[in-house]
Amino acid sequence: MMNTNTYSVPDMSCAHCKAHIEEEVNKLTGIQNANANPDEKKLTVTFDTNEVQSADIVNAVSQAGYTAEKTQ
Ligand SMILES: [Cu+2]
């Protein structure tokens, strides 16, 4: 099943952060779309729940060096 989650990423501040976060999240299997917005400090991810879980997305953002908290 496809699901879209939104995460708060308070320490994301510029286009470099955006690119880095999106790259790490897109490495996961099952990601359909990852869009990081540095102005709103928000990450929106659409993913297949059969292949990847929200915790994996949070971990990928951690790998990039940022903190993500699920907001919806
Ligand atoms: Cu940055």
N, CA, C, O and the ligand as a Tripos MOL2 file, in Angstrom:
@<TRIPOS>MOLECULE
protein
  289   287    73     0     0
PROTEIN
NO_CHARGES

@<TRIPOS>ATOM
      1 N           0.8400   -1.1930    0.0000 N.3       1 MET1
      2 CA          0.0000    0.0000    0.0000 C.3       1 MET1
      3 C           0.8830    1.2530    0.0000 C.2       1 MET1
      4 O           1.8850    1.3270    0.7100 O.2       1 MET1
      5 N           0.4860    2.2210   -0.8060 N.am      2 MET2
      6 CA          1.2570    3.4670   -0.8330 C.3       2 MET2
      7 C           0.7930    4.3650    0.3140 C.2       2 MET2
      8 O          -0.3950    4.4480    0.6260 O.2       2 MET2
      9 N           1.7510    5.0180    0.9190 N.am      3 ASN3
     10 CA          1.4540    5.9030    2.0400 C.3       3 ASN3
     11 C           2.3040    7.1600    1.8950 C.2       3 ASN3
     12 O           3.4330    7.0960    1.4090 O.2       3 ASN3
     13 N           1.7680    8.2940    2.3130 N.am      4 THR4
     14 CA          2.5500    9.5350    2.3050 C.3       4 THR4
     15 C           2.6610   10.0600    3.7250 C.2       4 THR4
     16 O           1.6550   10.2820    4.4000 O.2       4 THR4
     17 N           3.8930   10.2580    4.1710 N.am      5 ASN5
     18 CA          4.1510   10.8100    5.4960 C.3       5 ASN5
     19 C           4.8720   12.1500    5.3750 C.2       5 ASN5
     20 O           5.6020   12.4140    4.4200 O.2       5 ASN5
     21 N           4.6360   12.9710    6.3720 N.am      6 THR6
     22 CA          5.3440   14.2430    6.4470 C.3       6 THR6
     23 C           6.1770   14.2620    7.7290 C.2       6 THR6
     24 O           5.7350   13.8140    8.7870 O.2       6 THR6
     25 N           7.3960   14.7930    7.6030 N.am      7 TYR7
     26 CA          8.3190   14.8470    8.7420 C.3       7 TYR7
     27 C           8.8270   16.2660    8.9230 C.2       7 TYR7
     28 O           9.0580   16.9970    7.9600 O.2       7 TYR7
     29 N           8.9910   16.6250   10.1620 N.am      8 SER8
     30 CA          9.6490   17.8730   10.4870 C.3       8 SER8
     31 C          11.1630   17.6180   10.5570 C.2       8 SER8
     32 O          11.6160   16.7070   11.2500 O.2       8 SER8
     33 N          11.9370   18.4380    9.8270 N.am      9 VAL9
     34 CA         13.4070   18.3110    9.8580 C.3       9 VAL9
     35 C          13.9680   19.6910   10.2100 C.2       9 VAL9
     36 O          14.3520   20.4550    9.3240 O.2       9 VAL9
     37 N          14.0140   20.0020   11.4990 N.am     10 PRO10
     38 CA         14.3230   21.3760   11.9310 C.3      10 PRO10
     39 C          15.7300   21.8460   11.5680 C.2      10 PRO10
     40 O          15.9610   23.0470   11.4230 O.2      10 PRO10
     41 N          16.6730   20.9110   11.4190 N.am     11 ASP11
     42 CA         18.0480   21.3480   11.1370 C.3      11 ASP11
     43 C          18.3730   21.4020    9.6410 C.2      11 ASP11
     44 O          19.5350   21.5630    9.2670 O.2      11 ASP11
     45 N          17.3690   21.2710    8.7960 N.am     12 MET12
     46 CA         17.5720   21.4270    7.3450 C.3      12 MET12
     47 C          17.4660   22.9180    7.0000 C.2      12 MET12
     48 O          16.4700   23.5660    7.3220 O.2      12 MET12
     49 N          18.4970   23.4520    6.3440 N.am     13 SER13
     50 CA         18.4840   24.9030    6.1540 C.3      13 SER13
     51 C          18.7110   25.3950    4.7250 C.2      13 SER13
     52 O          18.4540   26.5640    4.4360 O.2      13 SER13
     53 N          19.1820   24.5410    3.8340 N.am     14 CYS14
     54 CA         19.4950   25.0520    2.4940 C.3      14 CYS14
     55 C          19.3480   23.9780    1.4250 C.2      14 CYS14
     56 O          18.9820   22.8410    1.7210 O.2      14 CYS14
     57 N          19.6340   24.3440    0.1890 N.am     15 ALA15
     58 CA         19.4900   23.4240   -0.9400 C.3      15 ALA15
     59 C          20.4200   22.2200   -0.8150 C.2      15 ALA15
     60 O          20.1010   21.1310   -1.2910 O.2      15 ALA15
     61 N          21.5740   22.4200   -0.1710 N.am     16 HIS16
     62 CA         22.5000   21.3020    0.0340 C.3      16 HIS16
     63 C          21.8940   20.2670    0.9740 C.2      16 HIS16
     64 O          21.9810   19.0640    0.7250 O.2      16 HIS16
     65 N          21.2880   20.7360    2.0440 N.am     17 CYS17
     66 CA         20.6050   19.8330    2.9830 C.3      17 CYS17
     67 C          19.5170   19.0570    2.2420 C.2      17 CYS17
     68 O          19.4010   17.8390    2.3740 O.2      17 CYS17
     69 N          18.7330   19.7820    1.4690 N.am     18 LYS18
     70 CA         17.6300   19.1740    0.7120 C.3      18 LYS18
     71 C          18.1460   18.0320   -0.1690 C.2      18 LYS18
     72 O          17.6060   16.9260   -0.1420 O.2      18 LYS18
     73 N          19.1830   18.3050   -0.9410 N.am     19 ALA19
     74 CA         19.7280   17.3150   -1.8700 C.3      19 ALA19
     75 C          20.2570   16.0980   -1.1240 C.2      19 ALA19
     76 O          20.0480   14.9610   -1.5450 O.2      19 ALA19
     77 N          20.9420   16.3480   -0.0130 N.am     20 HIS20
     78 CA         21.5450   15.2710    0.7660 C.3      20 HIS20
     79 C          20.4710   14.3680    1.3750 C.2      20 HIS20
     80 O          20.5800   13.1420    1.3300 O.2      20 HIS20
     81 N          19.4490   14.9770    1.9350 N.am     21 ILE21
     82 CA         18.3560   14.2220    2.5610 C.3      21 ILE21
     83 C          17.6020   13.4090    1.5120 C.2      21 ILE21
     84 O          17.3320   12.2250    1.7110 O.2      21 ILE21
     85 N          17.2650   14.0480    0.3990 N.am     22 GLU22
     86 CA         16.5240   13.3350   -0.6520 C.3      22 GLU22
     87 C          17.3500   12.1700   -1.1940 C.2      22 GLU22
     88 O          16.8060   11.1000   -1.4680 O.2      22 GLU22
     89 N          18.6490   12.3710   -1.3490 N.am     23 GLU23
     90 CA         19.5110   11.3150   -1.8680 C.3      23 GLU23
     91 C          19.5050   10.1040   -0.9340 C.2      23 GLU23
     92 O          19.3740    8.9670   -1.3880 O.2      23 GLU23
     93 N          19.6450   10.3490    0.3720 N.am     24 GLU24
     94 CA         19.6820    9.2370    1.3360 C.3      24 GLU24
     95 C          18.3470    8.5020    1.3750 C.2      24 GLU24
     96 O          18.3180    7.2710    1.4060 O.2      24 GLU24
     97 N          17.2390    9.2480    1.3760 N.am     25 VAL25
     98 CA         15.9230    8.6060    1.4400 C.3      25 VAL25
     99 C          15.6730    7.7970    0.1690 C.2      25 VAL25
    100 O          15.1120    6.7030    0.2270 O.2      25 VAL25
    101 N          16.0870    8.3310   -0.9710 N.am     26 ASN26
    102 CA         15.8660    7.6400   -2.2430 C.3      26 ASN26
    103 C          16.7060    6.3650   -2.3970 C.2      26 ASN26
    104 O          16.4470    5.5590   -3.2910 O.2      26 ASN26
    105 N          17.7140    6.1790   -1.5280 N.am     27 LYS27
    106 CA         18.4980    4.9380   -1.5590 C.3      27 LYS27
    107 C          17.6800    3.7510   -1.0650 C.2      27 LYS27
    108 O          17.9870    2.6020   -1.3790 O.2      27 LYS27
    109 N          16.6340    4.0380   -0.2870 N.am     28 LEU28
    110 CA         15.7960    2.9640    0.2550 C.3      28 LEU28
    111 C          14.9310    2.3640   -0.8520 C.2      28 LEU28
    112 O          14.4740    3.0710   -1.7510 O.2      28 LEU28
    113 N          14.7150    1.0490   -0.7730 N.am     29 THR29
    114 CA         13.7840    0.3830   -1.6900 C.3      29 THR29
    115 C          12.3590    0.7330   -1.2830 C.2      29 THR29
    116 O          12.0320    0.7250   -0.0960 O.2      29 THR29
    117 N          11.5150    1.0390   -2.2580 N.am     30 GLY30
    118 CA         10.0990    1.2800   -1.9670 C.3      30 GLY30
    119 C           9.7150    2.7450   -1.8840 C.2      30 GLY30
    120 O           8.5570    3.0680   -1.6210 O.2      30 GLY30
    121 N          10.6720    3.6340   -2.1040 N.am     31 ILE31
    122 CA         10.3670    5.0670   -2.0820 C.3      31 ILE31
    123 C           9.8620    5.4930   -3.4620 C.2      31 ILE31
    124 O          10.5480    5.2980   -4.4660 O.2      31 ILE31
    125 N           8.6770    6.0660   -3.5090 N.am     32 GLN32
    126 CA          8.1560    6.5570   -4.7820 C.3      32 GLN32
    127 C           8.5680    8.0070   -5.0010 C.2      32 GLN32
    128 O           8.9300    8.4030   -6.1090 O.2      32 GLN32
    129 N           8.5060    8.7920   -3.9280 N.am     33 ASN33
    130 CA          8.8750   10.2030   -4.0570 C.3      33 ASN33
    131 C           9.3370   10.7310   -2.7040 C.2      33 ASN33
    132 O           8.7370   10.4430   -1.6690 O.2      33 ASN33
    133 N          10.4180   11.5100   -2.7340 N.am     34 ALA34
    134 CA         10.8890   12.1780   -1.5200 C.3      34 ALA34
    135 C          11.1300   13.6430   -1.8670 C.2      34 ALA34
    136 O          11.8970   13.9580   -2.7770 O.2      34 ALA34
    137 N          10.4700   14.5290   -1.1380 N.am     35 ASN35
    138 CA         10.6340   15.9580   -1.3930 C.3      35 ASN35
    139 C          10.9220   16.6950   -0.0880 C.2      35 ASN35
    140 O          10.0860   16.7390    0.8150 O.2      35 ASN35
    141 N          12.1070   17.2680   -0.0070 N.am     36 ALA36
    142 CA         12.4970   18.0310    1.1790 C.3      36 ALA36
    143 C          12.3550   19.5170    0.8700 C.2      36 ALA36
    144 O          12.7960   19.9930   -0.1760 O.2      36 ALA36
    145 N          11.7340   20.2370    1.7940 N.am     37 ASN37
    146 CA         11.5360   21.6790    1.6320 C.3      37 ASN37
    147 C          12.2930   22.4260    2.7310 C.2      37 ASN37
    148 O          11.8380   22.4800    3.8740 O.2      37 ASN37
    149 N          13.4470   23.0010    2.3860 N.am     38 PRO38
    150 CA         14.2550   23.6620    3.4260 C.3      38 PRO38
    151 C          13.6020   24.9200    4.0010 C.2      38 PRO38
    152 O          13.8780   25.2900    5.1420 O.2      38 PRO38
    153 N          12.7490   25.5750    3.2330 N.am     39 ASP39
    154 CA         12.0690   26.7790    3.7480 C.3      39 ASP39
    155 C          11.0840   26.4140    4.8600 C.2      39 ASP39
    156 O          10.9910   27.0860    5.8870 O.2      39 ASP39
    157 N          10.3530   25.3220    4.6140 N.am     40 GLU40
    158 CA          9.3570   24.8860    5.6100 C.3      40 GLU40
    159 C           9.9490   23.8780    6.5980 C.2      40 GLU40
    160 O           9.2900   23.4800    7.5590 O.2      40 GLU40
    161 N          11.2150   23.4650    6.3500 N.am     41 LYS41
    162 CA         11.8830   22.4600    7.1820 C.3      41 LYS41
    163 C          11.0280   21.2030    7.2820 C.2      41 LYS41
    164 O          10.8130   20.6420    8.3560 O.2      41 LYS41
    165 N          10.5530   20.7880    6.1100 N.am     42 LYS42
    166 CA          9.5980   19.7040    6.0230 C.3      42 LYS42
    167 C          10.0300   18.6980    4.9640 C.2      42 LYS42
    168 O          10.5350   19.0740    3.9060 O.2      42 LYS42
    169 N           9.8290   17.4270    5.2570 N.am     43 LEU43
    170 CA         10.1230   16.3570    4.3080 C.3      43 LEU43
    171 C           8.8370   15.5680    4.0690 C.2      43 LEU43
    172 O           8.1830   15.1220    5.0120 O.2      43 LEU43
    173 N           8.4870   15.4050    2.7960 N.am     44 THR44
    174 CA          7.2950   14.6360    2.4360 C.3      44 THR44
    175 C           7.7430   13.4220    1.6290 C.2      44 THR44
    176 O           8.4510   13.5560    0.6310 O.2      44 THR44
    177 N           7.3260   12.2390    2.0700 N.am     45 VAL45
    178 CA          7.7610   11.0070    1.4120 C.3      45 VAL45
    179 C           6.5640   10.1220    1.0980 C.2      45 VAL45
    180 O           5.7310    9.8470    1.9620 O.2      45 VAL45
    181 N           6.4930    9.6830   -0.1520 N.am     46 THR46
    182 CA          5.4920    8.6990   -0.5600 C.3      46 THR46
    183 C           6.2180    7.3780   -0.7650 C.2      46 THR46
    184 O           7.2070    7.3020   -1.4950 O.2      46 THR46
    185 N           5.7120    6.3410   -0.1090 N.am     47 PHE47
    186 CA          6.4350    5.0600   -0.1030 C.3      47 PHE47
    187 C           5.4780    3.8820   -0.0430 C.2      47 PHE47
    188 O           4.3100    4.0220    0.3180 O.2      47 PHE47
    189 N           6.0060    2.7050   -0.4090 N.am     48 ASP48
    190 CA          5.2450    1.4610   -0.3900 C.3      48 ASP48
    191 C           5.4510    0.7930    0.9670 C.2      48 ASP48
    192 O           6.5610    0.3790    1.3020 O.2      48 ASP48
    193 N           4.3780    0.6920    1.7390 N.am     49 THR49
    194 CA          4.5010    0.1530    3.1050 C.3      49 THR49
    195 C           4.8700   -1.3330    3.1240 C.2      49 THR49
    196 O           5.2590   -1.8630    4.1650 O.2      49 THR49
    197 N           4.7500   -2.0030    1.9790 N.am     50 ASN50
    198 CA          5.1900   -3.4080    1.9180 C.3      50 ASN50
    199 C           6.7040   -3.5150    1.8210 C.2      50 ASN50
    200 O           7.2730   -4.5740    2.0860 O.2      50 ASN50
    201 N           7.3580   -2.4200    1.4430 N.am     51 GLU51
    202 CA          8.8030   -2.4790    1.2020 C.3      51 GLU51
    203 C           9.6340   -1.6760    2.1920 C.2      51 GLU51
    204 O          10.7920   -2.0040    2.4500 O.2      51 GLU51
    205 N           9.0430   -0.6280    2.7430 N.am     52 VAL52
    206 CA          9.8300    0.2510    3.6080 C.3      52 VAL52
    207 C           8.8970    0.8560    4.6640 C.2      52 VAL52
    208 O           7.7180    1.1010    4.4090 O.2      52 VAL52
    209 N           9.4570    1.0890    5.8520 N.am     53 GLN53
    210 CA          8.6580    1.6150    6.9540 C.3      53 GLN53
    211 C           9.1120    3.0270    7.3130 C.2      53 GLN53
    212 O          10.2080    3.4620    6.9610 O.2      53 GLN53
    213 N           8.2390    3.7180    8.0190 N.am     54 SER54
    214 CA          8.5540    5.0810    8.4270 C.3      54 SER54
    215 C           9.8650    5.1540    9.2140 C.2      54 SER54
    216 O          10.6390    6.0970    9.0470 O.2      54 SER54
    217 N          10.1110    4.1630   10.0680 N.am     55 ALA55
    218 CA         11.3420    4.1600   10.8760 C.3      55 ALA55
    219 C          12.5860    4.1210    9.9840 C.2      55 ALA55
    220 O          13.6210    4.6950   10.3210 O.2      55 ALA55
    221 N          12.4680    3.4320    8.8340 N.am     56 ASP56
    222 CA         13.6000    3.3560    7.8990 C.3      56 ASP56
    223 C          13.8860    4.7340    7.3000 C.2      56 ASP56
    224 O          15.0400    5.0990    7.0770 O.2      56 ASP56
    225 N          12.8250    5.4850    7.0440 N.am     57 ILE57
    226 CA         12.9710    6.8320    6.4800 C.3      57 ILE57
    227 C          13.6520    7.7500    7.5020 C.2      57 ILE57
    228 O          14.5630    8.5100    7.1750 O.2      57 ILE57
    229 N          13.1830    7.6540    8.7420 N.am     58 VAL58
    230 CA         13.8050    8.4500    9.8150 C.3      58 VAL58
    231 C          15.2910    8.0920    9.9430 C.2      58 VAL58
    232 O          16.1330    8.9690   10.1330 O.2      58 VAL58
    233 N          15.6020    6.7890    9.8360 N.am     59 ASN59
    234 CA         16.9990    6.3550    9.9170 C.3      59 ASN59
    235 C          17.8310    6.8950    8.7610 C.2      59 ASN59
    236 O          18.9850    7.2820    8.9430 O.2      59 ASN59
    237 N          17.2340    6.9170    7.5650 N.am     60 ALA60
    238 CA         17.9550    7.4280    6.3920 C.3      60 ALA60
    239 C          18.2720    8.9070    6.5620 C.2      60 ALA60
    240 O          19.3530    9.3620    6.1880 O.2      60 ALA60
    241 N          17.3380    9.6530    7.1210 N.am     61 VAL61
    242 CA         17.5760   11.0820    7.3670 C.3      61 VAL61
    243 C          18.6990   11.2330    8.4050 C.2      61 VAL61
    244 O          19.5350   12.1310    8.3010 O.2      61 VAL61
    245 N          18.7030   10.3520    9.3930 N.am     62 SER62
    246 CA         19.7890   10.3390   10.3860 C.3      62 SER62
    247 C          21.1300   10.0960    9.7250 C.2      62 SER62
    248 O          22.1290   10.7300   10.0640 O.2      62 SER62
    249 N          21.1420    9.1550    8.7630 N.am     63 GLN63
    250 CA         22.3740    8.8420    8.0290 C.3      63 GLN63
    251 C          22.9030   10.0840    7.3230 C.2      63 GLN63
    252 O          24.1120   10.2790    7.2010 O.2      63 GLN63
    253 N          21.9790   10.9180    6.8600 N.am     64 ALA64
    254 CA         22.3680   12.1530    6.1720 C.3      64 ALA64
    255 C          22.8480   13.2080    7.1670 C.2      64 ALA64
    256 O          23.4430   14.2110    6.7730 O.2      64 ALA64
    257 N          22.5930   12.9830    8.4460 N.am     65 GLY65
    258 CA         23.0740   13.8990    9.4760 C.3      65 GLY65
    259 C          22.0270   14.8450   10.0310 C.2      65 GLY65
    260 O          22.3560   15.8600   10.6450 O.2      65 GLY65
    261 N          20.7500   14.5040    9.8090 N.am     66 TYR66
    262 CA         19.6560   15.3720   10.2640 C.3      66 TYR66
    263 C          18.6790   14.5750   11.1140 C.2      66 TYR66
    264 O          18.7240   13.3450   11.1460 O.2      66 TYR66
    265 N          17.8000   15.2880   11.8010 N.am     67 THR67
    266 CA         16.7980   14.6540   12.6410 C.3      67 THR67
    267 C          15.4140   14.8440   12.0250 C.2      67 THR67
    268 O          15.0110   15.9690   11.7290 O.2      67 THR67
    269 N          14.6960   13.7540   11.8360 N.am     68 ALA68
    270 CA         13.3410   13.8220   11.2960 C.3      68 ALA68
    271 C          12.3520   13.3420   12.3430 C.2      68 ALA68
    272 O          12.5740   12.3330   13.0130 O.2      68 ALA68
    273 N          11.2530   14.0830   12.4740 N.am     69 GLU69
    274 CA         10.1840   13.6670   13.3690 C.3      69 GLU69
    275 C           8.8940   13.6360   12.5650 C.2      69 GLU69
    276 O           8.5310   14.6120   11.9090 O.2      69 GLU69
    277 N           8.2080   12.5010   12.6260 N.am     70 LYS70
    278 CA          6.9760   12.3360   11.8580 C.3      70 LYS70
    279 C           5.9090   13.2970   12.3830 C.2      70 LYS70
    280 O           5.6640   13.3720   13.5870 O.2      70 LYS70
    281 N           5.2800   14.0270   11.4670 N.am     71 THR71
    282 CA          4.2330   14.9620   11.8770 C.3      71 THR71
    283 C           2.8620   14.5330   11.3730 C.2      71 THR71
    284 O           1.8430   14.9150   11.9480 O.2      71 THR71
    285 N           2.8270   13.7360   10.2940 N.am     72 GLN72
    286 CA          1.5420   13.1720    9.8450 C.3      72 GLN72
    287 C           1.7580   12.0380    8.8800 C.2      72 GLN72
    288 O           0.7940   11.4430    8.3980 O.2      72 GLN72
    289 CU         22.1670   23.0570    4.1820 Cu       73 CU73
@<TRIPOS>BOND
     1     1     2 1
     2     2     3 1
     3     3     4 2
     4     3     5 am
     5     5     6 1
     6     6     7 1
     7     7     8 2
     8     7     9 am
     9     9    10 1
    10    10    11 1
    11    11    12 2
    12    11    13 am
    13    13    14 1
    14    14    15 1
    15    15    16 2
    16    15    17 am
    17    17    18 1
    18    18    19 1
    19    19    20 2
    20    19    21 am
    21    21    22 1
    22    22    23 1
    23    23    24 2
    24    23    25 am
    25    25    26 1
    26    26    27 1
    27    27    28 2
    28    27    29 am
    29    29    30 1
    30    30    31 1
    31    31    32 2
    32    31    33 am
    33    33    34 1
    34    34    35 1
    35    35    36 2
    36    35    37 am
    37    37    38 1
    38    38    39 1
    39    39    40 2
    40    39    41 am
    41    41    42 1
    42    42    43 1
    43    43    44 2
    44    43    45 am
    45    45    46 1
    46    46    47 1
    47    47    48 2
    48    47    49 am
    49    49    50 1
    50    50    51 1
    51    51    52 2
    52    51    53 am
    53    53    54 1
    54    54    55 1
    55    55    56 2
    56    55    57 am
    57    57    58 1
    58    58    59 1
    59    59    60 2
    60    59    61 am
    61    61    62 1
    62    62    63 1
    63    63    64 2
    64    63    65 am
    65    65    66 1
    66    66    67 1
    67    67    68 2
    68    67    69 am
    69    69    70 1
    70    70    71 1
    71    71    72 2
    72    71    73 am
    73    73    74 1
    74    74    75 1
    75    75    76 2
    76    75    77 am
    77    77    78 1
    78    78    79 1
    79    79    80 2
    80    79    81 am
    81    81    82 1
    82    82    83 1
    83    83    84 2
    84    83    85 am
    85    85    86 1
    86    86    87 1
    87    87    88 2
    88    87    89 am
    89    89    90 1
    90    90    91 1
    91    91    92 2
    92    91    93 am
    93    93    94 1
    94    94    95 1
    95    95    96 2
    96    95    97 am
    97    97    98 1
    98    98    99 1
    99    99   100 2
   100    99   101 am
   101   101   102 1
   102   102   103 1
   103   103   104 2
   104   103   105 am
   105   105   106 1
   106   106   107 1
   107   107   108 2
   108   107   109 am
   109   109   110 1
   110   110   111 1
   111   111   112 2
   112   111   113 am
   113   113   114 1
   114   114   115 1
   115   115   116 2
   116   115   117 am
   117   117   118 1
   118   118   119 1
   119   119   120 2
   120   119   121 am
   121   121   122 1
   122   122   123 1
   123   123   124 2
   124   123   125 am
   125   125   126 1
   126   126   127 1
   127   127   128 2
   128   127   129 am
   129   129   130 1
   130   130   131 1
   131   131   132 2
   132   131   133 am
   133   133   134 1
   134   134   135 1
   135   135   136 2
   136   135   137 am
   137   137   138 1
   138   138   139 1
   139   139   140 2
   140   139   141 am
   141   141   142 1
   142   142   143 1
   143   143   144 2
   144   143   145 am
   145   145   146 1
   146   146   147 1
   147   147   148 2
   148   147   149 am
   149   149   150 1
   150   150   151 1
   151   151   152 2
   152   151   153 am
   153   153   154 1
   154   154   155 1
   155   155   156 2
   156   155   157 am
   157   157   158 1
   158   158   159 1
   159   159   160 2
   160   159   161 am
   161   161   162 1
   162   162   163 1
   163   163   164 2
   164   163   165 am
   165   165   166 1
   166   166   167 1
   167   167   168 2
   168   167   169 am
   169   169   170 1
   170   170   171 1
   171   171   172 2
   172   171   173 am
   173   173   174 1
   174   174   175 1
   175   175   176 2
   176   175   177 am
   177   177   178 1
   178   178   179 1
   179   179   180 2
   180   179   181 am
   181   181   182 1
   182   182   183 1
   183   183   184 2
   184   183   185 am
   185   185   186 1
   186   186   187 1
   187   187   188 2
   188   187   189 am
   189   189   190 1
   190   190   191 1
   191   191   192 2
   192   191   193 am
   193   193   194 1
   194   194   195 1
   195   195   196 2
   196   195   197 am
   197   197   198 1
   198   198   199 1
   199   199   200 2
   200   199   201 am
   201   201   202 1
   202   202   203 1
   203   203   204 2
   204   203   205 am
   205   205   206 1
   206   206   207 1
   207   207   208 2
   208   207   209 am
   209   209   210 1
   210   210   211 1
   211   211   212 2
   212   211   213 am
   213   213   214 1
   214   214   215 1
   215   215   216 2
   216   215   217 am
   217   217   218 1
   218   218   219 1
   219   219   220 2
   220   219   221 am
   221   221   222 1
   222   222   223 1
   223   223   224 2
   224   223   225 am
   225   225   226 1
   226   226   227 1
   227   227   228 2
   228   227   229 am
   229   229   230 1
   230   230   231 1
   231   231   232 2
   232   231   233 am
   233   233   234 1
   234   234   235 1
   235   235   236 2
   236   235   237 am
   237   237   238 1
   238   238   239 1
   239   239   240 2
   240   239   241 am
   241   241   242 1
   242   242   243 1
   243   243   244 2
   244   243   245 am
   245   245   246 1
   246   246   247 1
   247   247   248 2
   248   247   249 am
   249   249   250 1
   250   250   251 1
   251   251   252 2
   252   251   253 am
   253   253   254 1
   254   254   255 1
   255   255   256 2
   256   255   257 am
   257   257   258 1
   258   258   259 1
   259   259   260 2
   260   259   261 am
   261   261   262 1
   262   262   263 1
   263   263   264 2
   264   263   265 am
   265   265   266 1
   266   266   267 1
   267   267   268 2
   268   267   269 am
   269   269   270 1
   270   270   271 1
   271   271   272 2
   272   271   273 am
   273   273   274 1
   274   274   275 1
   275   275   276 2
   276   275   277 am
   277   277   278 1
   278   278   279 1
   279   279   280 2
   280   279   281 am
   281   281   282 1
   282   282   283 1
   283   283   284 2
   284   283   285 am
   285   285   286 1
   286   286   287 1
   287   287   288 2
@<TRIPOS>SUBSTRUCTURE
     1 MET1         2 RESIDUE 1 A MET
     2 MET2         6 RESIDUE 1 A MET
     3 ASN3        10 RESIDUE 1 A ASN
     4 THR4        14 RESIDUE 1 A THR
     5 ASN5        18 RESIDUE 1 A ASN
     6 THR6        22 RESIDUE 1 A THR
     7 TYR7        26 RESIDUE 1 A TYR
     8 SER8        30 RESIDUE 1 A SER
     9 VAL9        34 RESIDUE 1 A VAL
    10 PRO10       38 RESIDUE 1 A PRO
    11 ASP11       42 RESIDUE 1 A ASP
    12 MET12       46 RESIDUE 1 A MET
    13 SER13       50 RESIDUE 1 A SER
    14 CYS14       54 RESIDUE 1 A CYS
    15 ALA15       58 RESIDUE 1 A ALA
    16 HIS16       62 RESIDUE 1 A HIS
    17 CYS17       66 RESIDUE 1 A CYS
    18 LYS18       70 RESIDUE 1 A LYS
    19 ALA19       74 RESIDUE 1 A ALA
    20 HIS20       78 RESIDUE 1 A HIS
    21 ILE21       82 RESIDUE 1 A ILE
    22 GLU22       86 RESIDUE 1 A GLU
    23 GLU23       90 RESIDUE 1 A GLU
    24 GLU24       94 RESIDUE 1 A GLU
    25 VAL25       98 RESIDUE 1 A VAL
    26 ASN26      102 RESIDUE 1 A ASN
    27 LYS27      106 RESIDUE 1 A LYS
    28 LEU28      110 RESIDUE 1 A LEU
    29 THR29      114 RESIDUE 1 A THR
    30 GLY30      118 RESIDUE 1 A GLY
    31 ILE31      122 RESIDUE 1 A ILE
    32 GLN32      126 RESIDUE 1 A GLN
    33 ASN33      130 RESIDUE 1 A ASN
    34 ALA34      134 RESIDUE 1 A ALA
    35 ASN35      138 RESIDUE 1 A ASN
    36 ALA36      142 RESIDUE 1 A ALA
    37 ASN37      146 RESIDUE 1 A ASN
    38 PRO38      150 RESIDUE 1 A PRO
    39 ASP39      154 RESIDUE 1 A ASP
    40 GLU40      158 RESIDUE 1 A GLU
    41 LYS41      162 RESIDUE 1 A LYS
    42 LYS42      166 RESIDUE 1 A LYS
    43 LEU43      170 RESIDUE 1 A LEU
    44 THR44      174 RESIDUE 1 A THR
    45 VAL45      178 RESIDUE 1 A VAL
    46 THR46      182 RESIDUE 1 A THR
    47 PHE47      186 RESIDUE 1 A PHE
    48 ASP48      190 RESIDUE 1 A ASP
    49 THR49      194 RESIDUE 1 A THR
    50 ASN50      198 RESIDUE 1 A ASN
    51 GLU51      202 RESIDUE 1 A GLU
    52 VAL52      206 RESIDUE 1 A VAL
    53 GLN53      210 RESIDUE 1 A GLN
    54 SER54      214 RESIDUE 1 A SER
    55 ALA55      218 RESIDUE 1 A ALA
    56 ASP56      222 RESIDUE 1 A ASP
    57 ILE57      226 RESIDUE 1 A ILE
    58 VAL58      230 RESIDUE 1 A VAL
    59 ASN59      234 RESIDUE 1 A ASN
    60 ALA60      238 RESIDUE 1 A ALA
    61 VAL61      242 RESIDUE 1 A VAL
    62 SER62      246 RESIDUE 1 A SER
    63 GLN63      250 RESIDUE 1 A GLN
    64 ALA64      254 RESIDUE 1 A ALA
    65 GLY65      258 RESIDUE 1 A GLY
    66 TYR66      262 RESIDUE 1 A TYR
    67 THR67      266 RESIDUE 1 A THR
    68 ALA68      270 RESIDUE 1 A ALA
    69 GLU69      274 RESIDUE 1 A GLU
    70 LYS70      278 RESIDUE 1 A LYS
    71 THR71      282 RESIDUE 1 A THR
    72 GLN72      286 RESIDUE 1 A GLN
    73 CU73       289 GROUP 0 **** ****
